Every structure is written in C-alpha cells, then in structure tokens.
C-alpha cells in the first residue's frame, strides 16, 4: 500500500516530460511544457496513477483507448467536450474523462493534478 500525506512536497520531485503531445493530447498553439511523476502502475499499465503539471495553453484531447479521472490540486482550466458546455475546474475539482472523450482543455493557470488512467 502507498500513502502520500503531502502531495505538495511531492510536487518538488516532478520530472520534466517535455511538451504536451500525443497519444492523448495535442497543443493548439505554443508548446505546453509538462512534468509528471508516476506513483502507482499495474504491471500491464491497465491502471496508472500519479501527479502531473502543465503550463497554460489550449489543447485538444482524445481519450481513444483509455479513460482518466483527475483531482485538480492547483490551477484553473476550462474543459469542453465536443458539442458540450465549457466547465471550469480549479483546486478541489474532480472530473472523469471516459474512454472515447474528445474535447479541449484551456489551461488558464498552471494545472497540478492527481490522475488515474485506466485502460
């Protein structure tokens, strides 16, 4: 079992992941730098959890072969599913993006989130 009592302390251990890119997302404009840290992963990668941070910018996401559940720890972003309404997520917000979800993320303030990806 893994316990993380202070994720803000873990923020200092995030590793550079480079610009936001496929397979799930594409930046719509300037490159958006990302950082991450895997905290748990099944051997077959069917479930992966961790922390992720991304600079402001606009991006298109397509969760073609996976879903993701997030809890925003800091920052602000606006997500909009194709054909849907825009929803604002900020510190304390949670969201679930099921397999097949397509839409945009407009990150207004650097996002720091806890995520769980499932395949």
TIBA-728458 format. One line per field, with one value per residue (C-alpha): x, y, z; residue number from 1. Coordinates in nm, 4 decimals. Example, Ala and Ser with C-alpha at 12.3 -4.5 7.8 and 13.67 -1.06 7.14 Angstrom:
<pts>
u 1.2300|1.3670
v -0.4500|-0.1060
w 0.7800|0.7140
n 1|2
</pts>
This chain:
<pts>
u 0.0000|0.1204|0.0448|0.1127|0.0267|0.1550|0.1337|0.2711|0.6007|0.5919|0.5499|0.9205|1.0004|0.8118|1.0200|1.0221|0.8063|0.8591|0.5928|0.2348|0.1961|0.0173|-0.1108|-0.3869|-0.3318|-0.2168|-0.1251|-0.3286|-0.0688|0.2529|0.4147|0.2946|0.5616|0.4624|0.6030|0.4936|0.5558|0.4102|0.3058|0.1481|0.1275|-0.0051|0.2500|0.0377|-0.0283|-0.4039|-0.4068|-0.1547|-0.1767|0.0398|0.0890|0.1016|0.1616|0.1140|0.1731|-0.1108|-0.2354|-0.5013|-0.5050|-0.7216|-0.7656|-0.8908|-0.9075|-0.9325|-0.8085|-0.8126|-1.0084|-0.8840|-1.0074|-0.8443|-0.8420|-0.7135|-0.4732|-0.3971|-0.4550|-0.7535|-0.8646|-1.1757|-1.2700|-1.5240|-1.6364|-1.7057|-2.0617|-2.0875|-2.0712|-1.7452|-1.6798|-1.4266|-1.2052|-0.9926|-0.8279|-1.0622|-1.2453|-1.2590|-1.3518|-1.3829|-1.2989|-1.4338|-1.2835|-1.3740|-1.3965|-1.2919|-1.2649|-1.0492|-0.8656|-0.7910|-0.5402|-0.5640|-0.3289|-0.0693|-0.2528|-0.1237|-0.3377|-0.3563|-0.4646|-0.5658|-0.5588|-0.7410|-0.7304
v 0.0000|0.3529|0.6594|1.0162|1.2611|1.5785|1.5923|1.9479|1.8069|1.5567|1.8449|1.9207|1.5707|1.6013|1.5035|1.7014|1.5263|1.7736|1.9468|1.8201|1.5633|1.2579|0.9932|1.1723|1.5439|1.7982|2.1597|2.4118|2.6846|2.7303|2.4215|2.3498|2.2078|1.9200|1.7488|1.4254|1.1548|0.8049|0.6971|0.3613|0.1424|-0.2076|-0.4299|-0.4279|-0.0485|-0.1125|0.1376|0.4185|0.6924|0.9906|1.3629|1.5860|1.9533|2.1549|2.5157|2.7372|2.6992|2.5379|2.1715|1.9077|1.5745|1.2397|0.9557|0.6957|0.3877|0.4981|0.6960|0.9281|1.0528|1.3664|1.5749|1.9289|2.0286|2.3800|2.5948|2.6657|2.5115|2.5095|2.1781|2.1408|1.8120|1.8280|1.9583|2.0289|2.3168|2.4509|2.3518|2.5268|2.3075|2.4520|2.3360|2.0874|1.9951|1.6399|1.5145|1.1868|1.1581|0.8231|0.6262|0.7992|1.1509|1.4277|1.7953|2.0893|2.1900|2.5607|2.5833|2.9347|2.8873|2.6076|2.2869|2.0482|1.7355|1.3850|1.1411|0.7814|0.6419|0.3184|0.1068
w 0.0000|-0.0773|0.1333|0.0280|0.3019|0.1389|-0.2398|-0.2392|-0.1111|-0.3985|-0.6444|-0.5987|-0.7300|-1.0606|-1.3627|-1.6893|-1.9502|-2.2336|-2.4399|-2.4276|-2.7067|-2.8382|-2.7716|-2.5784|-2.6382|-2.8933|-2.8124|-3.0124|-3.0347|-2.8422|-2.6869|-2.3326|-2.1006|-1.8733|-1.5646|-1.4030|-1.1505|-1.1552|-0.8066|-0.8926|-1.2019|-1.2620|-1.4351|-1.7536|-1.7308|-1.7066|-1.4182|-1.3718|-1.1068|-1.0394|-1.0414|-1.3484|-1.4113|-1.7307|-1.8302|-1.9550|-2.3106|-2.5244|-2.6223|-2.7858|-2.6059|-2.7331|-2.4837|-2.7597|-2.5754|-2.2146|-1.9584|-1.6889|-1.3530|-1.2121|-0.8955|-0.9517|-0.6737|-0.8016|-1.1081|-1.3305|-1.6577|-1.8715|-2.0327|-2.3097|-2.4586|-2.8328|-2.8643|-2.4908|-2.2459|-2.1014|-1.7387|-1.5162|-1.2978|-1.0170|-0.6950|-0.5295|-0.8525|-0.9815|-1.3281|-1.5155|-1.8849|-2.0113|-2.2970|-2.6215|-2.4698|-2.7124|-2.6379|-2.5432|-2.2288|-2.1913|-1.9068|-1.7668|-1.4688|-1.4480|-1.3604|-1.0956|-1.0678|-0.9310|-1.2025|-1.2502|-1.6031|-1.6768|-1.9903
n 1|2|3|4|5|6|7|8|9|10|11|12|13|14|15|16|17|18|19|20|21|22|23|24|25|26|27|28|29|30|31|32|33|34|35|36|37|38|39|40|41|42|43|44|45|46|47|48|49|50|51|52|53|54|55|56|57|58|59|60|61|62|63|64|65|66|67|68|69|70|71|72|73|74|75|76|77|78|79|80|81|82|83|84|85|86|87|88|89|90|91|92|93|94|95|96|97|98|99|100|101|102|103|104|105|106|107|108|109|110|111|112|113|114|115|116|117|118|119
</pts>
